[in-house]
C-alpha cells in the first residue's frame, strides 16, 4: 500500500499523505471509529521518519486522534513530530 506522495513546502521536501487516505481517516472520524483512526494513522506513519511528513498532514493526524477522544495520545504524537523536526534541523546545522 502506498500511503504517501512526494510533495514540497518551501524549499523542504516533505511527504504528503495521499488524499484518499486522508479521506479514509476523515470517514473513520465521522463514524467515531477509534480503531480505524488509529490503524490508518499508524499505517501512514510506519515507513518514514516523522520529520519527513508535511506539517499540515502531521496536524491532521494529531487532530484526528483528538476528535476520537485520544487526547493524551494526540499530545504525545504532536510532541514526537516536533521533536523529530527539531532534531533533524539540529543535525543539518551541526553536520
C-alpha positions in Angstrom: 0.0 0.0 0.0 1.3 3.4 -0.9 0.1 6.0 1.7 2.4 8.8 0.7 3.2 11.0 -2.2 6.2 13.4 -2.5 5.3 17.0 -2.0 7.1 20.2 -1.1 6.6 23.0 1.2 9.0 25.9 0.7 12.5 24.5 0.0 12.0 21.4 2.1 10.7 18.2 0.6 8.0 16.7 2.7 5.9 13.5 2.4 2.3 14.3 1.8 -0.3 11.8 2.8 -2.3 10.8 -0.2 -5.8 12.4 -0.4 -7.6 9.1 -0.5 -6.1 8.1 2.9 -6.8 11.5 4.4 -10.4 10.9 3.2 -10.4 7.4 4.8 -9.2 8.8 8.1 -11.9 11.5 7.9 -14.5 8.9 7.3 -13.3 6.9 10.3 -13.5 10.1 12.4 -17.1 10.9 11.3 -18.1 7.3 12.2 -16.3 7.7 15.6 -14.2 4.6 14.8 -11.3 4.9 17.2 -9.7 1.6 16.0 -9.8 2.6 12.3 -8.4 6.1 13.0 -5.5 4.5 15.0 -4.9 1.7 12.4 -4.9 4.1 9.4 -2.7 6.6 11.1 -0.2 4.0 12.2 -0.1 2.6 8.6 0.5 6.0 7.2 3.3 6.8 9.7 5.2 3.5 9.6 7.5 3.9 6.6 9.1 7.3 7.1 10.7 9.3 9.9 8.3 11.9 11.4 10.3 14.9 10.2 9.6 13.9 6.6 5.9 14.4 6.9 4.3 17.7 5.8 3.4 19.7 8.9 -0.2 20.1 7.7 -0.6 16.3 7.5 1.0 15.9 10.9 -1.5 18.4 12.3 -4.3 16.4 10.6 -3.2 13.2 12.2 -3.0 14.8 15.7 -6.4 16.4 15.2 -7.8 13.0 14.1 -6.7 11.5 17.4 -8.2 14.4 19.4 -11.5 14.1 17.5 -11.9 10.4 18.7 -11.1 11.4 22.2 -7.5 10.2 22.3 -6.2 13.4 23.7 -3.1 12.1 25.5 -2.1 10.1 22.5 -2.6 13.1 20.3 -0.4 15.2 22.5 2.3 12.5 22.5 2.2 12.3 18.7 2.4 16.1 18.4 5.4 16.1 20.8 7.1 13.4 18.7 6.5 15.3 15.4 8.0 18.5 17.0 11.0 16.7 18.5 11.7 14.9 15.2 11.6 18.1 13.2 13.9 19.9 15.7 16.4 17.0 15.9 16.5 17.0 12.1 17.2 20.7 12.0 19.9 20.4 14.7 21.7 17.6 12.8 21.5 19.6 9.5 23.1 22.6 11.1 25.8 20.7 13.0 26.9 18.4 10.3 
